[in-house]
Amino acid sequence: MLPAALQSAMKRPSRPLVLAVLAAISPLALDGCTSTVGVARTALEPSGAERPGLGTIEVLIFQTDEDRHANRLAGTPVLSEIHRVESGGDTLVGRSMSAGWFLSDLPEGEYRVSVARQITPEGDVAPLREPVRKSFDVVPSRKTTLRIVLTKPPSDWAVLGVFLAATALSFALSAATDGRVPPIPPEILVGAVVLVAAAARPGGPVPTAADVFPAPGSVVAARKVTVNFLVGVPLAADGFDPDAILALGTLSGELPGAVAWQAEDQLLRFTPARDFTPGETVTVTLDLEKVRAAAGRSGEGKVSTWFRVAK
């Protein structure tokens, strides 16, 4: 038999009781459902080129915990950033869409890694279900390795926690419908990304392309893939010509398409207007002279990638 006080509380739940129950079980509901970041430090091996008193960051991104144990990096590009945390505000020091990359010659201090989006096999930029955001320290003469797991399977406690959370919420809303508890206010329902920053040159920074998807020499299964060039600096509002990117297929010839700038991720994207031909090789070239940084300077040279379309 339940104590009389508990029986009474269940019949006429108070708002503090409902919030207390939700607060108590929310860690269970979140356990096992979020991304994880492991931080490890090792001594830098002397190479003769290192600068004393500085450190290095290595970023390794895995899709699942099983991939991490097998040392198998994520199979599609992941947009990640490293910021230095300072009193006057954070400073971007590196950005990449590679699942494995590093920064060197960094002063000691507090830094933060952020991972929020991933590029799909079709070239689309998709938000991660659980974005990564973690602060860590860089130590002089040490390499700080970040092992990031994007998808962590739910544990038994997580399943139980979600069930209890749903039950408690249903209980509270049902009581509110009967007029015994005011509805839960929306403010308590709280919801919770390049390359190394380009060095400034006289007259302002110059656009560069540090990475590209699909990678040179890769094989794509999709019949239509959006090609993404990761640009090192922000572009002007009219920072590219419509013909800045040229796509040629060995069987299709010139492939028409649209060029677009995704400022948030510093991606210059080419979306073909028609499907590729199975078995052909596609070469996509970015003319940096047709790309302009926010300060007005154009880039230099061209950057290309090529990939084969699976039959």
C-alpha positions as CSV (number, residue, x, y, z in Angstrom):
1,M,0.0,0.0,0.0
2,L,1.4,3.4,-1.0
3,P,1.7,6.0,1.8
4,A,-1.3,8.3,2.0
5,A,0.8,11.4,1.1
6,L,2.1,9.8,-2.1
7,Q,-1.4,8.7,-3.1
8,S,-2.6,12.2,-2.6
9,A,0.2,13.6,-4.6
10,M,-0.5,11.3,-7.5
11,K,-4.2,12.3,-7.5
12,R,-3.4,16.0,-7.3
13,P,0.1,16.5,-8.7
14,S,1.7,19.8,-8.1
15,R,3.8,21.7,-10.6
16,P,7.0,21.4,-8.5
17,L,6.5,17.7,-8.2
18,V,6.1,17.3,-12.0
19,L,9.3,19.4,-12.7
20,A,11.2,17.5,-10.0
21,V,10.4,14.2,-11.6
22,L,11.3,15.4,-15.1
23,A,14.6,16.9,-13.8
24,A,15.5,13.7,-12.0
25,I,15.0,11.4,-15.0
26,S,16.3,13.7,-17.7
27,P,20.0,12.5,-17.3
28,L,18.7,8.9,-17.8
29,A,16.9,9.9,-21.0
30,L,20.1,11.5,-22.3
31,D,22.6,8.9,-21.3
32,G,23.9,7.0,-24.3
33,C,22.2,9.2,-26.8
34,T,24.8,12.0,-27.2
35,S,28.1,12.2,-29.0
36,T,31.3,11.6,-27.1
37,V,34.7,13.3,-27.2
38,G,37.8,11.6,-25.7
39,V,40.8,13.7,-25.0
40,A,44.3,12.2,-24.8
41,R,47.8,13.9,-24.6
42,T,51.1,12.5,-25.8
43,A,54.6,14.0,-25.9
44,L,55.5,15.5,-29.3
45,E,58.3,13.5,-31.0
46,P,61.3,15.8,-31.7
47,S,61.5,16.6,-35.5
48,G,63.8,19.6,-35.5
49,A,61.0,21.7,-37.0
50,E,58.9,22.2,-33.9
51,R,58.8,25.5,-32.0
52,P,59.4,25.3,-28.3
53,G,56.5,26.0,-26.0
54,L,53.8,25.2,-28.5
55,G,51.3,22.4,-28.9
56,T,49.5,20.4,-31.5
57,I,45.8,19.3,-31.9
58,E,44.8,16.1,-33.7
59,V,41.1,15.6,-34.6
60,L,39.9,12.1,-35.3
61,I,36.2,11.6,-36.0
62,F,34.4,8.2,-36.0
63,Q,30.8,7.5,-36.8
64,T,30.3,4.9,-34.1
65,D,32.1,3.6,-31.0
66,E,32.8,0.3,-32.9
67,D,34.5,2.4,-35.6
68,R,36.6,4.1,-32.9
69,H,37.8,0.7,-31.6
70,A,38.7,-0.4,-35.1
71,N,40.4,3.0,-35.8
72,R,38.1,3.4,-38.8
73,L,37.4,7.1,-39.5
74,A,34.0,8.4,-40.6
75,G,33.4,7.5,-44.3
76,T,31.9,10.9,-45.3
77,P,33.2,14.4,-44.7
78,V,32.4,16.0,-41.4
79,L,32.6,19.8,-40.9
80,S,34.5,20.6,-37.7
81,E,36.1,23.7,-36.2
82,I,38.7,24.5,-33.6
83,H,38.4,27.8,-31.7
84,R,40.7,29.4,-29.2
85,V,38.8,30.6,-26.2
86,E,39.9,34.1,-25.1
87,S,38.5,36.7,-22.8
88,G,37.7,39.0,-25.7
89,G,35.9,36.3,-27.6
90,D,36.6,33.1,-29.4
91,T,38.9,33.0,-32.4
92,L,38.7,30.5,-35.2
93,V,42.0,28.8,-35.6
94,G,41.1,25.8,-37.8
95,R,38.3,24.3,-39.9
96,S,38.2,21.1,-42.0
97,M,35.8,18.7,-43.5
98,S,38.2,15.8,-43.2
99,A,37.5,13.0,-40.6
100,G,41.2,13.2,-39.6
101,W,43.2,16.4,-39.5
102,F,45.5,18.4,-37.2
103,L,46.8,21.9,-36.3
104,S,50.3,22.6,-35.1
105,D,52.3,25.4,-33.5
106,L,49.5,26.4,-31.1
107,P,50.1,28.4,-28.0
108,E,48.9,26.9,-24.7
109,G,45.5,27.8,-23.4
110,E,41.8,26.8,-23.7
111,Y,40.3,25.7,-27.0
112,R,37.0,24.4,-28.1
113,V,36.0,21.9,-30.8
114,S,32.7,22.1,-32.6
115,V,31.1,19.6,-35.0
116,A,27.6,20.3,-36.2
117,R,27.2,19.1,-39.8
118,Q,28.2,16.2,-42.1
119,I,28.3,15.9,-45.9
120,T,26.2,13.0,-47.2
121,P,27.3,10.7,-50.1
122,E,25.1,12.9,-52.4
123,G,27.0,16.0,-51.3
124,D,24.3,17.5,-49.2
125,V,25.1,19.2,-45.9
126,A,23.1,17.7,-43.1
127,P,23.0,18.7,-39.5
128,L,24.1,16.1,-36.9
129,R,21.5,14.8,-34.6
130,E,23.7,15.5,-31.7
131,P,26.2,18.3,-32.4
132,V,29.6,18.2,-30.7
133,R,30.9,21.0,-28.6
134,K,33.7,20.5,-26.0
135,S,36.4,22.7,-24.4
136,F,39.9,21.4,-23.7
137,D,43.4,22.7,-23.0
138,V,46.5,22.7,-25.3
139,V,49.6,22.0,-23.4
140,P,53.1,23.1,-24.5
141,S,55.2,20.4,-26.3
142,R,52.3,17.9,-26.2
143,K,49.9,16.6,-28.8
144,T,46.2,16.7,-27.8
145,T,44.2,14.1,-29.6
146,L,40.4,14.4,-29.8
147,R,38.6,11.2,-30.6
148,I,35.0,12.1,-31.5
149,V,32.3,9.6,-31.8
150,L,29.2,11.0,-33.6
151,T,26.7,8.2,-32.8
152,K,26.6,6.5,-29.5
153,P,24.0,3.7,-29.2
154,P,21.5,4.1,-26.4
155,S,22.0,2.0,-23.3
156,D,19.4,0.1,-21.4
157,W,19.3,3.0,-18.9
158,A,18.6,5.4,-21.8
159,V,15.7,3.4,-23.0
160,L,14.3,3.3,-19.5
161,G,14.9,7.0,-19.1
162,V,13.1,7.9,-22.3
163,F,10.2,5.7,-21.2
164,L,10.0,7.3,-17.8
165,A,10.3,10.8,-19.3
166,A,7.4,10.1,-21.7
167,T,5.3,8.6,-18.9
168,A,5.9,11.6,-16.6
169,L,5.2,14.1,-19.3
170,S,2.0,12.3,-20.2
171,F,1.1,12.2,-16.5
172,A,1.7,16.0,-16.2
173,L,-0.2,16.9,-19.3
174,S,-3.1,14.7,-18.4
175,A,-3.3,16.4,-15.0
176,A,-3.1,19.8,-16.6
177,T,-6.1,18.9,-18.9
178,D,-8.1,18.2,-15.7
179,G,-7.3,21.6,-14.4
180,R,-5.1,20.5,-11.5
181,V,-1.7,21.7,-12.9
182,P,-1.0,24.6,-15.2
183,P,0.4,23.5,-18.6
184,I,4.2,23.1,-18.8
185,P,5.5,26.4,-20.1
186,P,7.6,26.3,-23.3
187,E,10.6,27.9,-21.5
188,I,11.4,24.6,-19.7
189,L,11.4,22.6,-22.9
190,V,14.9,23.6,-23.8
191,G,16.5,22.3,-27.0
192,A,20.1,21.9,-27.3
193,V,30.5,24.3,-38.3
194,V,37.6,26.3,-43.5
195,L,40.4,24.6,-42.6
196,V,43.3,26.4,-40.9
197,A,42.4,30.0,-40.9
198,A,44.0,31.6,-44.0
199,A,47.0,33.8,-43.4
200,A,46.4,37.5,-44.2
201,R,48.4,38.9,-47.1
202,P,49.0,42.5,-48.1
203,G,45.7,43.9,-49.4
204,G,43.6,41.3,-47.5
205,P,43.2,37.5,-47.5
206,V,43.0,35.6,-50.8
207,P,40.5,32.8,-51.4
208,T,41.9,29.3,-51.3
209,A,40.4,25.9,-51.4
210,A,41.7,23.6,-48.7
211,D,39.5,20.5,-49.3
212,V,36.9,19.1,-51.6
213,F,34.2,16.5,-51.7
214,P,34.2,14.1,-53.5
215,A,37.9,13.6,-52.9
216,P,40.2,13.1,-56.0
217,G,40.2,9.5,-57.1
218,S,37.0,8.5,-55.3
219,V,34.1,6.4,-56.6
220,V,30.6,7.7,-56.1
221,A,27.4,5.6,-56.2
222,A,24.9,8.4,-56.5
223,R,23.9,9.5,-59.9
224,K,23.9,13.1,-58.9
225,V,26.4,14.5,-56.4
226,T,26.8,18.1,-55.2
227,V,30.6,19.0,-55.2
228,N,31.7,21.0,-52.2
229,F,34.9,23.1,-52.0
230,L,35.9,24.2,-48.5
231,V,37.1,27.9,-48.9
232,G,39.6,29.3,-46.5
233,V,38.1,32.8,-46.1
234,P,34.6,34.4,-46.2
235,L,33.6,35.5,-49.6
236,A,32.0,38.8,-50.7
237,A,28.2,39.0,-51.2
238,D,28.9,38.7,-55.0
239,G,32.0,36.7,-54.3
240,F,31.9,34.3,-57.3
241,D,31.1,34.2,-60.9
242,P,28.4,31.8,-62.1
243,D,31.0,30.0,-64.2
244,A,33.6,29.7,-61.4
245,I,33.2,25.9,-61.4
246,L,33.4,23.8,-64.5
247,A,32.3,20.1,-64.5
248,L,33.3,17.7,-67.4
249,G,32.2,14.1,-67.8
250,T,34.2,11.7,-70.0
251,L,30.8,10.5,-71.4
252,S,28.5,13.4,-70.7
253,G,30.8,16.2,-71.8
254,E,30.2,19.6,-70.0
255,L,27.8,19.2,-67.2
256,P,25.5,22.2,-66.5
257,G,24.8,23.2,-62.9
258,A,24.4,25.9,-60.3
259,V,27.1,27.4,-58.1
260,A,26.1,28.5,-54.6
261,W,27.9,29.9,-51.6
262,Q,27.1,28.5,-48.1
263,A,28.5,31.1,-45.9
264,E,27.9,29.4,-42.6
265,D,30.2,26.5,-43.5
266,Q,32.4,28.4,-46.0
267,L,31.5,25.9,-48.8
268,L,31.3,26.8,-52.5
269,R,29.0,24.2,-53.9
270,F,28.3,23.0,-57.4
271,T,25.0,21.1,-58.0
272,P,24.7,19.4,-61.4
273,A,21.5,20.0,-63.3
274,R,21.4,16.4,-64.6
275,D,22.5,12.9,-63.6
276,F,26.0,11.6,-64.3
277,T,26.5,8.7,-66.8
278,P,27.3,5.4,-65.1
279,G,30.9,4.4,-65.6
280,E,32.2,7.9,-66.6
281,T,34.9,10.0,-64.9
282,V,33.9,13.5,-63.8
283,T,36.4,16.3,-63.3
284,V,35.2,19.4,-61.5
285,T,37.5,22.5,-61.5
286,L,37.2,25.6,-59.4
287,D,38.8,28.7,-60.9
288,L,40.0,30.7,-57.9
289,E,40.5,33.8,-60.1
290,K,36.7,34.0,-60.3
291,V,36.2,33.9,-56.6
292,R,36.5,37.0,-54.4
293,A,37.1,37.4,-50.7
294,A,35.1,39.7,-48.5
295,A,37.9,42.3,-48.7
296,G,37.7,42.2,-52.5
297,R,40.8,40.2,-53.5
298,S,40.5,37.3,-56.0
299,G,42.2,34.0,-55.7
300,E,45.0,32.5,-57.8
301,G,45.1,29.4,-59.9
302,K,42.7,26.5,-60.1
303,V,41.8,23.5,-57.9
304,S,40.3,20.3,-59.3
305,T,38.9,17.0,-58.2
306,W,37.9,13.9,-60.2
307,F,35.8,10.9,-59.4
308,R,34.4,7.9,-61.1
309,V,30.7,7.2,-61.2
310,A,29.9,3.6,-60.3
311,K,28.2,1.5,-63.0
